[in-house]
Amino acid sequence: MFALKQIECFVAVAEELHFGRAAARLHMTQPPLSRQIRLLEHELKIQLFVRTSRAVKVTPAGAAFFQEARRLLALAENAATSAQRVARGEAGLLNLGFTAGSSYAFLPKLVTHTNSSVKNTDIVLHEMMTRDQIEALHGHTIDVSVLRRSFEAKNVELVCVAREILMLAVPRGHRFATGRTPTPKDLEGEPFITFSPVDGPYFYELIERLLKNAGVRVKYVQRVGQIHSILALVSTGQGVALVPESAKALRFDHVIVRKIKMQPVFAELFLAWKTDNPNPALPHFLKSVLKEFAIRQPKDL
């Protein structure tokens, strides 16, 4: 099989139609160049050039081979460039895990930003619960996560990328749906839908702490894992709920999401990654995304 160097020599001679100029262009002398052409002709079993003392001409077979030879050189150059860009982290593939709740507001912003600013890097999205994302990060199944902080893990770095207030979701027609802004005390004794401590531990603990600090006792009727499930239950009139502001993006017809009068309680969203992740595309991605979205400096757990 012919070598890439032989193809390069052939193309140079075919373009220059002069062995001396082709040799100078390739930074070599004429004898090695002539030898590469002879080896290529031997390998192909065709004559590529007609040589005289005055001129070099490409044979019909050589002219046919010339087009394919130039294409081969271009493919080789593109392959090398692509490999170099991947090695520098300027291109590649990233697997990104995200929680369902992050897809309502933050994830679309992140995808829009990466499409415009982290070009030539393909992002593959994986919807996963937080605990599954941590396991996937450690196993390098995913490279980076968008999640709620409800865990402790070694060698995982986190940066807060979004903060949103908790708001009150009530059925349309409920006494809290209009009028004065309700307070946590107004929730006393209300049928209440909240997050599961197993499937939604971050919000479960956040809301439990809020109610405890306010000295409010509610009547729990359902505990589920996802924001859209909570809103679906609220829409049927089963109870009220505290949800992050991004829940408004879901636009349930029979649910009103409004502010609650209290000191703001924020739900935070984090970008997380393993510090020993070897993917060369990760640093370039993080530099761009954190510059755009980071709310505070990374903290190594």
BELZIDA-V575358 format. One record per pair of residues at least 4 apart in sequence whose ideal C-beta (glycine too) atoms are under 6 Angstrom apart, sorted by the first residue. I is the first residue (numbers start at 1). J is the second residue. Records with the same first field share a line. If there is no record, write none. Layout:
BEGIN
I->J + J
END
This chain:
BEGIN
2->6 + 40 + 43
4->76
6->36 + 39 + 40
7->69 + 72
9->33 + 36 + 37
10->40 + 69
11->69 + 70
12->22 + 25 + 26
13->22
14->58 + 66
16->21 + 22
17->56
19->30
23->28 + 29 + 30 + 33
28->32 + 33
30->34
41->47 + 48
46->61
47->59
48->62
49->56
50->57 + 59
51->56
58->62 + 63
65->69
85->90 + 91
86->91 + 92
87->280
89->280 + 281 + 283 + 284
91->120 + 121
92->121 + 281
93->122
94->121 + 123 + 143 + 281 + 285
95->124 + 142 + 143
96->123 + 125 + 144
97->126 + 128 + 133 + 136 + 142 + 145
98->102 + 107 + 146
99->147
100->226
101->227
102->106 + 107 + 146 + 269
103->107
104->246 + 249
105->246 + 249
106->162 + 269
113->117 + 292
114->118 + 123
117->288
118->285 + 288
121->281
126->142
128->132 + 133
130->147 + 148 + 150
133->145 + 147
134->151 + 153
136->141 + 142
137->145 + 274
143->277 + 279 + 282
144->273
145->272
147->270 + 272
148->202
149->270
150->201 + 202
153->301
155->274 + 275 + 276
156->272 + 274 + 301
157->273 + 275 + 298 + 300
158->270 + 272
159->271 + 290 + 294 + 298
160->268 + 270 + 295 + 296
161->269 + 271 + 293
162->269
163->266 + 268
164->244 + 245 + 246 + 267
165->245 + 264 + 266
166->242 + 265
167->245 + 257 + 259
168->258 + 260
169->234 + 241 + 243 + 255 + 257
170->174 + 176 + 177 + 240 + 256
171->234 + 237
172->177 + 254 + 256
176->182
177->256
181->259 + 261
182->186 + 260
183->261
184->214 + 216 + 262
187->216 + 218
188->216
190->218 + 240
191->219 + 221 + 239
192->218 + 220 + 239
193->222 + 230 + 233 + 239 + 241
194->207 + 223
195->200 + 203 + 204
196->200 + 223 + 224 + 225
197->201 + 204
199->225
200->204 + 225
201->205
203->207
207->242
210->265
211->216
221->238 + 239
222->233
224->229 + 230
227->243 + 247
228->250
230->241
231->250 + 252 + 255
233->238
234->241 + 255
235->252 + 254 + 255
243->247
244->267
247->257
248->257
273->277
277->282
281->285
285->289
286->290
289->293
290->294
END
